[in-house]
Amino acid sequence: MELWFSEYQTKNVKLSFRVKDLVYTKQSKYQYISVFDTEDFGRVLMLDDTVMLTTRDEFMYHEMISHVPLLTHQNASKVLVIGGGDGGTVREVLKHPVKEVHLVEIDEEVVETSKKYFPTISCGLSDERVKIFYEDGIEFVKNHKGYDIVIIDSTDPVGPAVGLFSAQFYKDVSNALSEDGIMAAQTETPVLFPELVKRIYDGISSAFTFTNPYTAVVPTYPGAFWTFTMGSKSIDPLSREIIPETNFDTKYYNPKLHKAYFTLPPFLEDIILPVEE
């Protein structure tokens, strides 16, 4: 008997996996968590029947949301990660000489699940530089300041994550950053949700002097073509000289292509950039 799981990415589009083994399920206080093994994409973490990561392609997302802002800043010491309870973003952040990483995850069960079933992704969570706060990230940024980097590694804008995509939240993140601080956020796919991508861009640009989207391919995310957006008070990422070699290994991010990631295809520019009169 074949067992398949399908994620409805829209009401008209779904992604299906042939399942080898159902590993774990649990209803937490906030969401339904499931883990299963697949034939082609390895182990999959789902929240409310939505793919959060697969072991086959997670590095594409986690490297891009982490290394682009950190190597743009070039001197980050204190980093805040909002969401990302699986630990993948923290793992990549710790490849840099940072001194302190705060992870704010509303659902403790996501962290515990990742520690048990995704050890190569969650491995950084036990690092002595990491402190985990099981709190609402929206409230957390209102009361904590002085970060060099804030990374918003959120789920899609549904349920408890809706507020993580609001203009007011981005303003609070800006206030939580140092004067040369940088925010980076996952900002959805323009292939299936162009209006959402535009709304997010407008919200970030209302809070930061420099607002720069960049892109990557994540095969198991809706539309496969994914956007991230960087916001900064004072650093223009396009004027930064990036060291072409790093002292750590990556599988997707390439420092030689760092500035090229900010070059947008025309269809995406048409979606997000204001039309000149």
C-alpha positions as CSV (number, residue, x, y, z in Angstrom):
1,M,0.0,0.0,0.0
2,E,1.3,3.5,-0.9
3,L,1.0,6.3,1.6
4,W,1.1,9.9,0.3
5,F,0.8,13.2,2.1
6,S,-0.2,16.4,0.2
7,E,0.2,20.0,1.4
8,Y,-2.3,22.4,-0.2
9,Q,-0.1,25.4,-1.1
10,T,-3.2,27.1,-2.4
11,K,-6.7,25.7,-2.9
12,N,-5.6,24.8,-6.5
13,V,-2.0,23.7,-5.9
14,K,-0.6,20.9,-3.8
15,L,2.7,19.3,-3.1
16,S,2.7,15.6,-2.5
17,F,5.3,13.3,-0.9
18,R,5.4,9.5,-0.9
19,V,5.8,8.7,2.8
20,K,8.1,5.9,4.0
21,D,7.3,6.2,7.7
22,L,5.2,8.4,10.0
23,V,7.7,9.2,12.7
24,Y,5.9,11.5,15.2
25,T,2.7,13.5,15.7
26,K,1.5,15.8,18.5
27,Q,-1.0,18.5,19.0
28,S,0.8,21.3,20.9
29,K,-0.8,24.3,22.5
30,Y,-0.4,26.2,19.2
31,Q,-0.3,23.8,16.3
32,Y,-0.3,20.2,15.0
33,I,3.2,18.9,14.7
34,S,4.1,16.0,12.5
35,V,7.4,14.4,11.3
36,F,7.6,11.8,8.6
37,D,10.3,10.2,6.3
38,T,9.9,10.5,2.5
39,E,11.4,8.7,-0.4
40,D,13.1,11.7,-2.1
41,F,13.2,14.6,0.4
42,G,14.3,12.9,3.5
43,R,12.7,13.7,6.8
44,V,10.0,16.4,6.8
45,L,8.8,18.7,9.6
46,M,5.2,19.9,9.3
47,L,3.2,22.4,11.3
48,D,-0.5,22.4,10.7
49,D,0.0,20.3,7.6
50,T,2.4,22.9,6.1
51,V,6.0,22.0,5.3
52,M,8.5,23.8,7.5
53,L,11.6,22.0,6.3
54,T,12.9,18.9,4.7
55,T,16.4,17.5,5.3
56,R,17.0,17.5,1.5
57,D,16.7,21.2,0.9
58,E,16.6,23.0,4.3
59,F,20.1,24.4,3.8
60,M,18.9,26.5,0.9
61,Y,16.6,28.5,3.2
62,H,18.7,28.6,6.4
63,E,21.9,29.7,4.7
64,M,20.2,32.5,2.8
65,I,18.3,33.9,5.7
66,S,21.4,33.9,7.9
67,H,24.6,34.6,5.9
68,V,23.3,37.4,3.7
69,P,22.6,39.7,6.6
70,L,25.5,38.6,8.7
71,L,28.1,39.1,6.0
72,T,26.5,42.4,5.0
73,H,26.9,43.7,8.6
74,Q,30.4,42.2,9.0
75,N,30.7,42.9,12.7
76,A,27.6,41.4,14.4
77,S,27.9,40.4,18.0
78,K,24.4,40.0,19.3
79,V,21.8,38.3,17.2
80,L,18.0,37.7,17.7
81,V,16.2,35.0,15.8
82,I,12.4,35.1,16.0
83,G,10.7,31.8,15.2
84,G,13.0,29.1,13.8
85,G,12.5,26.7,16.6
86,D,13.9,23.9,14.4
87,G,17.3,25.5,15.0
88,G,18.5,25.7,11.4
89,T,18.9,29.4,11.3
90,V,20.7,29.3,14.7
91,R,23.1,26.7,13.3
92,E,24.1,28.9,10.4
93,V,24.4,32.1,12.6
94,L,26.8,30.3,14.9
95,K,29.2,29.8,11.9
96,H,30.0,33.5,12.4
97,P,32.0,35.0,15.4
98,V,28.9,36.2,17.2
99,K,28.9,36.4,21.0
100,E,25.2,36.0,21.8
101,V,22.2,34.5,20.1
102,H,18.7,34.8,21.4
103,L,16.1,32.5,19.9
104,V,12.5,33.5,20.6
105,E,10.1,30.6,19.7
106,I,6.5,30.7,20.9
107,D,6.1,26.9,20.8
108,E,8.4,24.9,23.0
109,E,7.2,21.6,21.4
110,V,8.8,22.7,18.1
111,V,12.2,23.0,19.7
112,E,11.9,19.7,21.5
113,T,10.7,17.9,18.4
114,S,13.6,19.3,16.4
115,K,16.1,18.3,19.0
116,K,14.9,14.7,19.0
117,Y,14.2,14.1,15.3
118,F,16.4,16.7,13.5
119,P,19.7,16.6,15.3
120,T,21.8,17.9,12.4
121,I,19.6,20.9,12.1
122,S,19.0,21.7,15.8
123,C,22.7,21.0,16.8
124,G,23.4,24.7,17.6
125,L,20.7,25.0,20.2
126,S,22.9,23.6,22.9
127,D,25.7,26.0,22.2
128,E,26.6,28.1,25.2
129,R,26.1,31.3,23.2
130,V,22.4,30.5,22.6
131,K,19.6,31.4,25.0
132,I,16.0,30.3,24.2
133,F,13.0,32.3,25.1
134,Y,9.6,30.6,24.8
135,E,7.7,33.8,24.2
136,D,5.7,35.8,21.7
137,G,8.2,37.4,19.4
138,I,5.9,40.4,18.8
139,E,6.0,41.3,22.5
140,F,9.6,40.3,22.9
141,V,11.0,43.0,20.5
142,K,9.1,45.7,22.3
143,N,11.1,45.1,25.4
144,H,14.6,44.1,24.2
145,K,17.0,46.2,22.3
146,G,20.6,46.4,21.2
147,Y,20.7,43.7,18.6
148,D,23.1,43.9,15.6
149,I,21.0,41.4,13.6
150,V,17.3,40.4,13.9
151,I,16.3,37.4,11.7
152,I,12.5,36.8,11.4
153,D,12.3,33.1,10.6
154,S,8.5,32.9,10.8
155,T,5.9,30.6,9.5
156,D,3.4,31.8,7.0
157,P,1.2,34.8,8.0
158,V,-1.6,32.7,9.6
159,G,-2.5,32.0,13.2
160,P,0.0,33.2,15.8
161,A,2.4,34.4,13.0
162,V,0.1,37.0,11.5
163,G,1.5,39.8,13.6
164,L,5.0,39.1,12.5
165,F,4.2,40.6,9.1
166,S,2.7,43.9,10.2
167,A,4.2,47.3,9.6
168,Q,4.1,48.0,13.4
169,F,6.1,44.9,14.1
170,Y,8.8,45.9,11.6
171,K,8.9,49.3,13.4
172,D,9.4,47.6,16.7
173,V,12.2,45.4,15.2
174,S,13.9,48.6,13.9
175,N,13.8,50.0,17.5
176,A,15.3,46.8,18.8
177,L,18.3,47.2,16.5
178,S,21.5,49.1,17.1
179,E,22.1,52.1,14.7
180,D,23.9,49.9,12.2
181,G,21.7,46.9,12.8
182,I,20.1,44.8,10.1
183,M,16.9,42.9,9.9
184,A,16.3,39.9,7.5
185,A,13.0,38.2,7.1
186,Q,11.5,35.4,5.0
187,T,8.9,37.3,2.9
188,E,7.0,34.6,0.9
189,T,6.8,33.7,-2.8
190,P,5.8,36.2,-5.5
191,V,4.8,33.3,-7.8
192,L,1.7,32.4,-5.9
193,F,1.2,35.4,-3.5
194,P,2.3,38.6,-5.3
195,E,-0.1,40.9,-3.3
196,L,1.3,39.5,0.0
197,V,4.9,40.0,-1.1
198,K,4.1,43.6,-2.0
199,R,2.3,44.3,1.3
200,I,5.3,42.9,3.2
201,Y,7.7,45.0,1.2
202,D,5.7,48.1,1.9
203,G,5.6,47.3,5.6
204,I,9.4,46.8,5.9
205,S,10.2,49.9,3.8
206,S,8.0,52.0,6.1
207,A,10.4,51.1,9.0
208,F,13.8,51.1,7.4
209,T,16.0,53.5,5.4
210,F,17.2,50.7,3.1
211,T,14.9,47.9,2.1
212,N,16.4,45.2,-0.2
213,P,14.7,42.0,-1.2
214,Y,16.8,39.0,-2.3
215,T,15.8,35.6,-3.6
216,A,16.6,31.9,-3.4
217,V,15.1,28.6,-4.7
218,V,13.6,26.3,-2.0
219,P,12.0,23.4,-3.9
220,T,9.5,22.3,-1.2
221,Y,8.2,25.8,-0.5
222,P,5.2,27.2,-2.4
223,G,6.2,28.3,-5.8
224,A,9.8,27.2,-5.2
225,F,11.0,30.7,-5.8
226,W,11.3,32.4,-2.4
227,T,12.0,35.9,-1.3
228,F,13.8,37.4,1.8
229,T,14.0,41.0,2.6
230,M,16.7,42.9,4.4
231,G,16.0,46.2,6.2
232,S,18.7,48.5,7.6
233,K,18.8,51.9,9.2
234,S,22.2,52.9,7.8
235,I,23.8,50.1,5.8
236,D,23.2,50.0,2.1
237,P,23.9,46.3,1.2
238,L,24.6,47.2,-2.4
239,S,27.5,49.4,-1.4
240,R,29.1,46.9,0.9
241,E,32.3,45.1,-0.2
242,I,31.9,41.4,0.6
243,I,34.9,39.2,1.3
244,P,34.7,36.6,-1.4
245,E,36.0,33.8,0.8
246,T,34.6,32.6,4.2
247,N,36.1,30.4,6.8
248,F,33.0,28.1,6.9
249,D,31.4,25.8,4.4
250,T,28.1,26.4,2.7
251,K,26.1,24.4,0.2
252,Y,23.9,27.1,-1.3
253,Y,25.1,30.6,-0.3
254,N,28.1,31.8,-2.3
255,P,29.9,35.0,-1.1
256,K,31.0,35.6,-4.7
257,L,27.3,35.9,-5.6
258,H,26.4,38.0,-2.6
259,K,25.5,41.2,-4.3
260,A,23.9,39.3,-7.2
261,Y,21.3,37.9,-4.9
262,F,19.8,41.4,-4.6
263,T,19.3,41.6,-8.4
264,L,15.6,41.0,-8.9
265,P,13.9,39.6,-12.0
266,P,11.7,42.1,-13.8
267,F,8.5,40.4,-12.8
268,L,9.4,40.8,-9.1
269,E,10.4,44.4,-9.5
270,D,7.1,45.1,-11.1
271,I,5.3,43.6,-8.1
272,I,7.1,45.4,-5.3
273,L,8.5,48.6,-6.6
274,P,6.4,51.7,-6.9
275,V,5.4,52.8,-10.4
276,E,7.1,56.1,-11.3
277,E,4.7,58.8,-12.7
